[in-house]
Amino acid sequence: MKPIRVAHWAADLIEVAAVFFAVGAAHLFVTLLGERAHGPLMLTASGVIVIAGALLRRRWKKRRTPVPLRHAALPDLLGIPAGRSELMRVRTTLPDRPGTLAALSTRLAGRGINILAIQIHPDEHGAVDELLVAVPPDLTADEVVAAVTAGGGEFTEANRADAHDLVDPATRALTVARHATTGAITLDDAVHSLFGADLTSARPAAPAHVAALHDAGGDERFLVRRSPAFTPTEISRAQALLDLCAGRQRRRSTQPKQ
C-alpha cells in the first residue's frame, strides 16, 4: 500500500474542517446535556477525564524506551546442522587458482566437516579463507587443521566458535558500530566484539599479532590479539570504526550545550 501524500494547503483545509467539526459536535453535545439537570456537571467531569487521559498518554509515551536491536541471528541459527556438531572458526590460505576451494570442501566433507559460512580476504600470499564449520564432536582443533592442510590450505589456524559467530558479518558490524556511536558500548568493547582483539595505545612487548591504526589526532593505536593474524580487510574495518567514533565524538563536542 502506497503512503498517502497530501499537499500543504490540503492539510491546512483538513485541519480547519476538523476544527469546525469538533466545534459543531461540542455545540450539539452541550445543547443536549444543557436541557438536563446535571448537564453542566457532566460537561465538567467529561473535560477532566479528557485532560487526565491526555496527560497520562503523554507521560506513558515519554517513559517508553525503545527496545535495543539485537543481531538478526535467528535465521542463521536455523542453518546449524542437526546432531551434536560443534562450531569452529578456521582461517587458512589457499592458492589463488580455480578449484582449490572445491578440493578443500571435498577433503573436509570426507571428515564429516560441514562449511556453514565463508569469507575470502585478499592477501599477498593468496586468498585467506575464513571458514565457519560444523565438526563432529570427536574431532580436535589439531585434526581439523590437519584436514585443511591435506586439502591444500596453508598457515591454518582453528579455534572454537559459538552461535554468535553465525550472525551475518555485515549485520554484526553495523549493529556494533551503531552501539559504539550512540555510547551504548565503548570503542574498546566494539573492537573486542568485532575482532576479538584489544585496542591499545602502546605496541605490546609480548608476542602477539599487531596491526597499527591512527586516531583522529594522528597518534598510533594498535590492534592486538594472539591469533589469528589480522587480514587487510579487518585492519581497514577497524580503522573505519575508529574514524566513525572519532567523527561522532567531534560532532558531540561542537554541539551547543542546552
N, C-alpha and C positions, 0 to 999 in steps of 0.2 A: 504494500500500500504506500503510495507516494505521499509525502507530507504536504499539507495544505499551506500555501503561501498567500498571505494577504498583504495588499499594499498598505502604506501608512495611512492614507486617507480613508481607506475602507476600515481599518482597525479603529480609527477615531469615530467613524459613524457607528460601528458596532458598540463601542463604549457608551456613546451618547444614547443609543437605543436602549442599552441595558439600564442606564440611569433612569430614563423615562418609564421603563417597565417596572423597575423597583419602586419608583415613586407612586405609580398607579396602583401597584399591589399593596403598598403600605396604606394608601388612602382608602382602598376598599376594605382592608383589614380593620382600620381604625373606625370606619363608618359602621361596620357590622358589630364590632365589640362595643362601640360607644352607646349603643342602644340598650346594653345590659348594665346591671347594677355594678358589676365588678370589672367593667371594661378597662378603666384606667389602671387598676391594679394588675390585671393580666398583661397589659401592654408593658408596664414597668418590669414585671417578672420576666417576660419574654426578652426584653432588652438586656437584662442582667445575664440571662442564660446565654444569649448570643455572644456577649462580650467575654464571659468566662470561657466559653468554648473556643473562641478565637485566641485568647491568651494561652490556654492550655495547649492548643495545637502549635502555636509559635514556640512555646517552651520545649515541647516534645521534639519539634523539628531541629531546634538548636542542639539538643542533647544527643541527638543521634550521631553516632560516629561511623564513618564508612568502614566496612569490613575490609581488612587488608587483603590484597590479592595474593594468592598463592601460586606456586608453579603449577602449570597445567600438566600435572604428571599422570593423572588417572588414565587418559587414553594410552599413554606409553606403558603404564604398568600392566595394561591388558595384554601387552605383547610379550610378557615374561613366559617362557615355555613352561609347560606343566612338569610336575615332578620336583625332585629335590635339587635341582641345578643351583649352583652358586654363581654369583656375578664376579667378573674380573675385568679390570681395565688393562689392556695390553697396548704397548707402544713399540713399534718396530719400524725399521727402514727397509723398504723394498726397492729393488732396481727399477728404474723408470723405463719399463718396456712392457708391451702388451702381454697379457696372460699371467703376470706374476701374482696378481690378486686372486685370480681363479685357481691357480695352483696352491696358494696358501689356503684358500677356503676348502679345497678338496682334502688337503692334509689335515686340517682341523676337524673336518666332518668325520674323518676316519677315527679320531679320538673322542668323538661324541661332543665336540665343542661347537656351539652354535653362535654365529655372529649376529648380534642384535642391532648394533649401530656402528657406524664407521665415520671417521673424519680424516681427511687427507690434507697434510700440510706440505708445501714445497720445501725442499731442503737442498743444500749443496751436494749432499751425498746421494740424493734420490728423492723418493716420496716417503715422508714419515706418516705411517698409518696408525691412527689411534682407534683401537677396537674396543667395544664393549661386548663381552662374550659371556655366554652361559656355559659353565663347565660342569661335568659330573662331580659330585662332592668328594669322590675319592682321588681326584687329581690335585696335585700340589702346584704352587706357582712355578717351581722349577720344571715340572713336567710340561706345563703349558708353554714355558719359554722354549723347551726342547722341541716341542711340536711346531712352534712357529719357526724356529731356526731350521728345522727339517723342511719346512715349506718355502724356504728362501729368504726368511727375514734375518736382518742383522741389527746389532745394537738393541736387542729386545729386552724389555722390562715388563713385568707383570705384577699387578697389585690387586688386592681385594677391593671390590666396589660394593655399593649398596643401591637401593631403589632410587635414591635421589639422582644417581648418575643416568637414569633413564629419561630424565627431563630433557626436552629438546634444547640443545645448547644455546640457540639464539634466544629462545624464550627465557631461559635461565639468566643469560647475560643481561637482557633488557630489564628483567624483574629486579635483579641485584643492583643494576645501575640506578633504577628508579628509587629503590630504597636508600641508596647511598646519597643521592642528590636531595632527597627530602629529609635526610637526617635520621631515618629510621634505623640505619646501621652506620657504623664508622667506615672510613675508607679502608682501614686495615682489615676489618671484618669482610668487606666486599672482596678484597683481593684474596683473602683466605678461602672464601666461599667459591670463587670462580676458578682459582688456580691451585688451591691447596698450598699456597706459599705465604711467606711473611714479607712485609714491606718494611725495610729498614733504611736508616739514614747513613749508615756506615757499612762498608764492604765487610762481610764476616770473615773471621780468621779461620774458622773451622771448614773442613772440606764440604763443599755443597755446590749445587748448580746455582749460578748467579746471573742475573740479567740487569743491565743498567737502564734506568729511566731518568727523566728530567721533570722536575716540578715547574710550577709557573714562574718561579724566580730563577730558573736555570740551574738549580742545585741538583746533584745526583741523588736518586733514590734507587734502592736495589731490591729486586725480587729474589727471594732466597727459598730454596727447598732442597731436600736431599735427593729426590728423584721423582720423576724422570727429568731429563734436560728440557729447558724451555725451547719451544719452537718459535720461529719468526712470527707466526700468527698470534701466539699467546703474548709475545712481547708487544706487538702492535695493539692488541686488545687492552693490555694493561696500561699502556701509555694513553690510549683513548679514554679509559676510565679515569685516569689521573687528571687529564685535561678537563674532562667533563665536570668532575667535582671541584676543580680549581675555578672554572668559569662560574659555577653556581655560587661558590663562596664569594667571588668578586661581586657578583650582582647583589648578593645579600648585603655586603658591606657598603655598597653605594646607595642602597635604598634609604630614603629619609626616615628617621625614627618618628613614630607617631605617639 
